[in-house]
Amino acid sequence: EGEIWKSNGFAERKAVIARMLARFYRAFHKKPIWMLSDRLNRADDNGQALFEHLNKTKFKKAKYFFAIRKGDDYRRLKRYGKVVDRASLRYKILFLASDVIVSSHAEDFVINPFDYYWQPYKDILASKKFVFLQHGVTKDDLSSWLNRYNKNIKGIVTSSESEQRSILENGRYHYTQNELWLCGLARFD
């Protein structure tokens, strides 16, 4: 952080402050922090289903938030639990402090909330455990997009043995049995 600060740029100094705030937040929250999501501004998928389930069962092993831009779904989800606006500084601080990122989508905005200016955060971003809930069943070869070297997914939820086998047997995904979890789609199971 000292090197980042010395660059004297406004964005770099902002990054150092964000990193410090995230560390400060972590110091007061001992439980793992999970950031759940679906799309940028819509919640109607496996991320929402898991978020509702965690709140309904009063899951206590982690502190969790649902990330979505302000709007109708943001207001609706606030009835269930803690929701954070993706466009806010609070979201970026919580993201940096989080241990696990859980989403039904695997686009770059899910694993990098800093858009094109991610360099001061690359060590933190690389350390995140990303769990891909999926929003459907993978039936086609998506290995050019979802391979381990492109996304570094720590866990992929699969919904059938044949889906899991197709990912394992396709050598281009580069995942092992340890990263593929056969437990169905959250919104159905």
C-alpha positions as CSV (number, residue, x, y, z in Angstrom):
1,E,0.0,0.0,0.0
2,G,2.9,2.3,0.6
3,E,4.0,1.9,-3.1
4,I,0.4,2.7,-4.2
5,W,0.3,5.8,-2.0
6,K,3.6,7.1,-3.3
7,S,2.4,7.2,-6.9
8,N,0.6,10.4,-5.8
9,G,-2.5,9.8,-8.0
10,F,-5.9,10.6,-6.6
11,A,-7.3,7.2,-7.7
12,E,-4.3,5.4,-6.1
13,R,-4.8,7.2,-2.8
14,K,-8.5,6.4,-2.9
15,A,-7.5,2.7,-3.4
16,V,-5.2,2.8,-0.3
17,I,-8.0,4.3,1.8
18,A,-10.5,1.7,0.5
19,R,-8.1,-1.1,1.3
20,M,-7.6,0.3,4.9
21,L,-11.3,0.6,5.5
22,A,-11.9,-3.0,4.4
23,R,-9.1,-4.2,6.7
24,F,-10.7,-2.1,9.6
25,Y,-14.1,-3.6,8.8
26,R,-12.7,-7.1,8.9
27,A,-11.0,-6.5,12.3
28,F,-14.5,-6.1,13.8
29,H,-16.2,-8.9,12.0
30,K,-14.8,-12.3,12.8
31,K,-17.4,-14.3,10.8
32,P,-16.7,-14.9,7.1
33,I,-18.3,-12.4,4.9
34,W,-20.3,-13.6,1.9
35,M,-21.4,-11.3,-1.0
36,L,-24.3,-12.8,-3.0
37,S,-25.7,-11.6,-6.3
38,D,-27.5,-12.2,-9.5
39,R,-27.5,-9.5,-12.2
40,L,-26.4,-5.9,-11.7
41,N,-29.9,-4.6,-11.3
42,R,-32.2,-7.7,-11.1
43,A,-32.6,-10.4,-8.5
44,D,-34.7,-13.3,-9.6
45,D,-32.2,-16.2,-9.8
46,N,-30.2,-18.6,-7.7
47,G,-28.4,-15.9,-5.8
48,Q,-31.7,-14.5,-4.6
49,A,-33.0,-18.0,-3.7
50,L,-29.9,-18.7,-1.7
51,F,-30.1,-15.3,0.0
52,E,-33.7,-15.8,1.0
53,H,-32.9,-19.3,2.3
54,L,-30.0,-18.1,4.4
55,N,-32.2,-15.4,6.0
56,K,-35.2,-17.7,6.5
57,T,-33.0,-20.4,8.2
58,K,-31.1,-17.7,10.1
59,F,-27.8,-19.0,8.9
60,K,-25.2,-17.8,11.5
61,K,-21.9,-19.2,10.2
62,A,-21.3,-16.1,8.0
63,K,-22.3,-12.5,7.6
64,Y,-23.9,-12.1,4.2
65,F,-25.1,-9.3,1.9
66,F,-27.0,-9.2,-1.4
67,A,-25.4,-6.9,-3.9
68,I,-27.7,-5.1,-6.4
69,R,-28.2,-1.6,-7.8
70,K,-30.9,0.4,-6.2
71,G,-34.4,-0.1,-7.7
72,D,-37.4,-2.3,-7.2
73,D,-35.5,-5.5,-6.5
74,Y,-33.2,-3.7,-4.1
75,R,-36.2,-2.5,-2.1
76,R,-37.9,-5.9,-2.3
77,L,-34.9,-7.8,-1.0
78,K,-34.4,-5.5,1.9
79,R,-37.4,-7.3,3.5
80,Y,-35.3,-10.4,3.7
81,G,-31.9,-9.2,4.9
82,K,-28.9,-7.0,4.3
83,V,-28.7,-5.5,0.8
84,V,-26.0,-3.2,-0.5
85,D,-26.1,-0.9,-3.6
86,R,-23.6,-2.1,-6.1
87,A,-22.9,1.5,-7.1
88,S,-21.9,2.5,-3.6
89,L,-18.6,2.9,-1.9
90,R,-20.0,0.7,0.9
91,Y,-20.3,-2.2,-1.6
92,K,-16.7,-1.8,-2.7
93,I,-15.5,-1.8,0.9
94,L,-17.6,-4.8,1.8
95,F,-16.5,-6.6,-1.4
96,L,-12.8,-6.0,-0.4
97,A,-13.6,-7.3,3.1
98,S,-15.5,-10.3,1.9
99,D,-14.2,-13.9,2.0
100,V,-16.7,-15.5,-0.5
101,I,-18.4,-14.2,-3.6
102,V,-21.5,-16.2,-4.6
103,S,-23.4,-15.5,-7.8
104,S,-25.6,-17.0,-10.4
105,H,-23.5,-15.1,-13.0
106,A,-19.8,-15.2,-13.8
107,E,-19.4,-11.9,-15.7
108,D,-16.5,-9.7,-14.8
109,F,-18.7,-7.3,-12.8
110,V,-19.3,-10.1,-10.3
111,I,-15.7,-10.7,-9.5
112,N,-14.3,-7.2,-10.0
113,P,-16.4,-4.2,-8.9
114,F,-13.7,-1.8,-9.9
115,D,-14.2,-2.1,-13.7
116,Y,-11.0,-1.1,-15.6
117,Y,-9.2,0.3,-12.6
118,W,-8.4,-2.9,-10.7
119,Q,-4.6,-2.9,-10.5
120,P,-4.4,-1.5,-6.9
121,Y,-6.8,-4.3,-5.8
122,K,-5.4,-7.3,-7.9
123,D,-4.0,-9.1,-4.9
124,I,-7.3,-8.9,-3.0
125,L,-9.3,-9.8,-6.0
126,A,-7.2,-12.9,-6.7
127,S,-7.7,-14.1,-3.1
128,K,-11.6,-14.1,-3.3
129,K,-13.3,-17.5,-3.3
130,F,-15.8,-17.3,-6.1
131,V,-18.7,-19.8,-6.0
132,F,-20.7,-20.0,-9.3
133,L,-24.3,-21.0,-8.6
134,Q,-25.1,-20.9,-12.3
135,H,-28.5,-19.9,-13.6
136,G,-29.1,-22.9,-15.7
137,V,-27.7,-26.2,-16.7
138,T,-24.4,-26.2,-18.6
139,K,-25.1,-28.3,-21.7
140,D,-22.8,-26.7,-24.2
141,D,-19.0,-26.3,-24.0
142,L,-18.5,-23.0,-22.1
143,S,-14.9,-23.8,-21.3
144,S,-13.4,-20.8,-23.2
145,W,-15.4,-18.6,-20.8
146,L,-15.6,-20.6,-17.5
147,N,-12.3,-22.3,-17.4
148,R,-10.3,-22.2,-14.2
149,Y,-7.5,-20.1,-15.7
150,N,-10.0,-17.5,-16.9
151,K,-12.3,-17.2,-13.9
152,N,-10.5,-19.0,-11.1
153,I,-13.8,-20.3,-9.7
154,K,-13.5,-22.1,-6.4
155,G,-16.8,-24.0,-6.7
156,I,-19.4,-24.6,-9.4
157,V,-22.8,-25.8,-8.4
158,T,-24.0,-28.5,-10.8
159,S,-27.5,-29.9,-11.0
160,S,-27.0,-33.3,-12.5
161,E,-24.4,-36.1,-12.6
162,S,-24.2,-35.7,-16.4
163,E,-23.6,-32.0,-16.2
164,Q,-20.9,-32.5,-13.7
165,R,-19.3,-35.3,-15.7
166,S,-19.4,-33.2,-18.9
167,I,-17.4,-30.5,-17.2
168,L,-14.9,-32.9,-15.6
169,E,-14.4,-34.9,-18.8
170,N,-13.9,-31.8,-21.0
171,G,-10.2,-31.1,-20.4
172,R,-10.6,-27.4,-21.2
173,Y,-12.3,-26.5,-18.0
174,H,-9.4,-27.6,-15.7
175,Y,-11.6,-28.3,-12.7
176,T,-11.5,-31.3,-10.5
177,Q,-14.2,-33.1,-8.6
178,N,-13.3,-30.9,-5.6
179,E,-14.6,-27.8,-7.3
180,L,-17.8,-29.3,-8.7
181,W,-20.6,-29.6,-6.3
182,L,-23.7,-31.6,-7.2
183,C,-26.5,-30.0,-5.2
184,G,-29.0,-28.6,-7.8
185,L,-30.1,-25.1,-8.6
186,A,-30.9,-23.0,-5.5
187,R,-34.2,-21.7,-6.8
188,F,-35.5,-25.3,-7.3
189,D,-33.7,-27.3,-4.6
